[in-house]
């Protein structure tokens, strides 16, 4: 508990004299008060709930393909203190993927239908691994718990109360609604991870191109995703700038995906 008490002291000192509660929110926004062990426990709990409520795709060939690419990506992630898990959810209407606490990454079949090659899929997975590497889910949980609950937790008061609060949050996906800054950070990390893993980092840019086009052609199909992500055009612009700095120009897609879906 020593490190937690230290964090609590830092939070208190940082907020002394804060004229507005908004300043306090900014202090909490990038803080993670949970240990890796707690994060993994939350991840296991959330994963069990997800796989109880959602249909896991019953296709070993597709699952193995996604996991193979995911393992290559995860091996180059800057964070290696968690075990990464990759699972496909059978929902053709959802063009989405998400990362939960502790290294659990989920991809919908609707997204798999949209990717044209392994590099695009690797880009999606690398983005989600970027969220895990930056501990975004736990930072969001810390932020959403509120200062009172965090203070009690860090100072060892009402442990049962904050544990109930955290458990209730993990039982839903609401806290996985990342900020724009976190989405941009996950993209930046994703490009770096892809490149290190030997994939064409332009794959993420090509997939973002598709999201931009989908927004014009099928606005209702991506409305839920856009609620928790910045506009694809904004993400695309930032990724394009990063790729240019790496000396990688945008090229047309060359289909290379070899799985039956």
N, C-alpha and C positions, 0 to 999 in steps of 0.2 A: 504493500500500500504506500510505501514511501514515495514512489514516483508519482502516484496519483495525488497524494497530498501536495507534492511540489507543483503539479499542474494546477491544482485548485488555487494555490497561493498565487501563481502567475496570473490566473484568470481574475482573481480578486484585485490584485495590484493593477492589472491592465484596465480594470473597469472603475477604479477609484476616480471620482470626479467626472465620470461620463455624464454629460448633460442629457443624453437621450438613450432610450432603450435600444434604439437602432445601432448605436455604437457597440453595445453589448452583444448584439446579434452578430456583428461583423467579427468580433473577437472569437466567438464560439464557432463560426462557420467553417474554419479550417482546422479545428481541433478534433482529435480522435482520442477518446478516453478509454477505449476498449483494448484489451490485450489481444494478441494473435490467437491465443487459446479460446478466448471468449468469442472472437469473430468466427472461428471455425465451428464452434458449438452453435452459434446463431445460424451459420450457413447450413449446417446439417439439419437443423430444425426447419429452416425455410425450404430446403430442398425436399424434405419429406412432405411438407404441405403442398408444394408445387406439384410433385409427382402423384399426389393423392387427388388434386383438383384438376390437373391437366393431363391430357393423354400423351404419354411418351410414345414416340413413333416405333411401331413394331416392324423394324426393317434393319437387321444387323449390318447389312452392307452399307447403308447410308450412315448409320450410327458410327460404324468403324471408320468410315472415310472422314467424317467430321472430327472424330477423336484423334485420328492420325495427324491431321493438319493442326488441330488444337495442341497436341503434345509438342509438335515442332515449334509452334509459336510460344508455348509456355516455357519451353527450355531456355528461351532467350529473354524471358521477362526479367526486369530488374528486381522483382520480388520473388524469392524462392523459399520463403518460410511457410508456404501453404501448398497443398496438393491441388492441382487444377483438375476440374471435372467438366466434361463437355457432353451435353445431352440435347437431342433433337425432340422438340414438341410437335405433335401432329396437329397442326392448325394452319390450313392453307390460306386462310383469310388474313393472318397476321404477317406482315412483312417487317419482322423485328427480331431482335436478339437482346438479351440482357444478362448482366452479371450480378450475382448475389454475393453476400459475404463469404469469405473463406475460400474463394476460388471456384465457385459453382457458376458455370456459364451455360446458358440455354439459347437455342436457336430454333425458330419456328420454320416449319416446312414452307410456309409462304415466302420466307426470305430465300430459302434454298432454290425455289423456283425462279427467283430473280437473278441470282448470280450466274455469270457466264463461264467462269473458270475458277480454278483453285486459288488464284491470286486474289480475286474479289472476295471469296469466302475467307481466305486468310486475313484480309483486311478487316472484315467484320469481327472475326475472332480476336485479332490483335487489339482492336479498339476496346473490346470487352475485357481482355486481359489487362489493358491499360487502366481500366477502372479499378480492377482488383489490385494492381501494383501500387496505385496511388491511394488505396484504402478509401475510395470515395463513398462506398456504402456505409462504412462506419462513421465517417465524418458527417454524412447526412443524418445518421441515427443520433449522433451526439447533438447536432444542431436541433433536431426536431424534439428531442427529449426536453429541452428547455433548461434554463439556468438553474432553477430550483432543484430539479431532479438531478442534474449533473453535480451540483454542489453537495447534495446529500450523499450521492454515490461516492464522490471523491473523498469526502470527509468521513466515510464509513457510517453515515446515519441512514436509518430507514432502508437498509439494503433490500428488504423484501419489496418495498414500494418501487424502487427503480428497476428491479429485476422484472416485476410484473409489467411495468411500462415498456421495457425493452422487448419482452416476450410478445406483448400485444403488437408492437411495431413489426416484429419479425413475421408475425402471422399474416401480414399483408405485404404488398409490393410498393406501397406508397412512398416509403423512405428511399426507394431506388430511383426516384425522380431527381436526377442530377442537375446541378446548375449548368449554365452555359459555359462558365469557366472550366468546370470539370469535364464537360463534353469535349471542349477544345483540347484540354490536357490529355484526355484519353486518345484523341486522334493523333496528337503529336507523339505520344508514347507508342501508339500502334504502328505508325510509320517506321519508327526506329526499331521496334521489335520485329516487324516484317522483314526489314532489310537485313537485320542480323540473322534471321532464320533462313535467309536465302530465297525469300519470295520477292516478287516484283512489287515494290511499294506503291506503284501506280495503280495497283488493283483496288486499293481503297478509294482513290480518286474516281476510277471508273464506276464503282458502285455508288458513290455519292452523285455522280452524273445521273444515274438511274433514279435516285431518290428525288433529285431536282425535277426530272421529267415526270415522275409519278405525281408530284404535287400539282402539276398543271393538268395532268390527264385524269388522275384518280384522287382528288382531294380527300374524299371520305375514307379511302383505304389507308391513308397514313395519318389521319387526324389524331389518333391516340398517340402515335409515336411522336408527332410534332409537339404534343403537349409536354413532353419531357425532354425534348432535344431542341437545340437551336435550329434555325432554318437550314436545310441541306445546302442551300447556296452559300450560306455563311461558312459552314464547315468546309465546303468544297474550296472556297477561296483561300482559306488558311492552309489546307493541305497542299493545294497547288503551289503556294508560296514556299512551303517547307520543301517540297519536291524540287522546285527550281533551285533552291539553295543547295540541294544535294546533287545537282547536275542531272536530274531525271526529268525529261520532257514527257508530256502526255502523249500516249500512243493509242490507236484504236484497239479494241479488245480482240484477242485471239482465243476462241473457245478451247479450253483444255480440261473441262470437267468430265470425269469418266465414271459417273455413277448413274444408275437408272433411278429416276424419281417419279 
